[in-house]
């Protein structure tokens, strides 16, 4: 599974795990605000490995695109001569 999707689903799961129980005790909007803040803090601590895998995946894709651009520009420059 794509690391970006895994990280997104994990963050969404943290949000839901905090928000759903709180909705029974406090207002829906307040529960969602608390869940957002809580999932940010817990995600920073608990999802470190997934966050690093996601960053590596995005970095590799950016490097691939950059290399492809460089290769295509070199081909275009060679064809013009």
MODELLER restraints for C-alpha pairs under 7 A, 6 or more apart:
rsr = mdl.restraints
at = mdl.atoms
rsr.add(forms.Gaussian(group=physical.xy_distance, feature=features.Distance(at['CA:3:A'], at['CA:50:A']), mean=6.93, stdev=0.5))
rsr.add(forms.Gaussian(group=physical.xy_distance, feature=features.Distance(at['CA:3:A'], at['CA:53:A']), mean=6.16, stdev=0.5))
rsr.add(forms.Gaussian(group=physical.xy_distance, feature=features.Distance(at['CA:3:A'], at['CA:54:A']), mean=4.88, stdev=0.5))
rsr.add(forms.Gaussian(group=physical.xy_distance, feature=features.Distance(at['CA:3:A'], at['CA:57:A']), mean=6.88, stdev=0.5))
rsr.add(forms.Gaussian(group=physical.xy_distance, feature=features.Distance(at['CA:4:A'], at['CA:54:A']), mean=5.16, stdev=0.5))
rsr.add(forms.Gaussian(group=physical.xy_distance, feature=features.Distance(at['CA:7:A'], at['CA:50:A']), mean=5.86, stdev=0.5))
rsr.add(forms.Gaussian(group=physical.xy_distance, feature=features.Distance(at['CA:7:A'], at['CA:51:A']), mean=6.49, stdev=0.5))
rsr.add(forms.Gaussian(group=physical.xy_distance, feature=features.Distance(at['CA:11:A'], at['CA:39:A']), mean=6.67, stdev=0.5))
rsr.add(forms.Gaussian(group=physical.xy_distance, feature=features.Distance(at['CA:11:A'], at['CA:43:A']), mean=6.36, stdev=0.5))
rsr.add(forms.Gaussian(group=physical.xy_distance, feature=features.Distance(at['CA:14:A'], at['CA:39:A']), mean=5.46, stdev=0.5))
rsr.add(forms.Gaussian(group=physical.xy_distance, feature=features.Distance(at['CA:15:A'], at['CA:35:A']), mean=5.34, stdev=0.5))
rsr.add(forms.Gaussian(group=physical.xy_distance, feature=features.Distance(at['CA:15:A'], at['CA:36:A']), mean=6.12, stdev=0.5))
rsr.add(forms.Gaussian(group=physical.xy_distance, feature=features.Distance(at['CA:15:A'], at['CA:39:A']), mean=5.20, stdev=0.5))
rsr.add(forms.Gaussian(group=physical.xy_distance, feature=features.Distance(at['CA:18:A'], at['CA:35:A']), mean=5.15, stdev=0.5))
rsr.add(forms.Gaussian(group=physical.xy_distance, feature=features.Distance(at['CA:19:A'], at['CA:31:A']), mean=5.43, stdev=0.5))
rsr.add(forms.Gaussian(group=physical.xy_distance, feature=features.Distance(at['CA:19:A'], at['CA:32:A']), mean=5.56, stdev=0.5))
rsr.add(forms.Gaussian(group=physical.xy_distance, feature=features.Distance(at['CA:19:A'], at['CA:35:A']), mean=4.97, stdev=0.5))
rsr.add(forms.Gaussian(group=physical.xy_distance, feature=features.Distance(at['CA:22:A'], at['CA:31:A']), mean=5.42, stdev=0.5))
rsr.add(forms.Gaussian(group=physical.xy_distance, feature=features.Distance(at['CA:23:A'], at['CA:31:A']), mean=5.58, stdev=0.5))
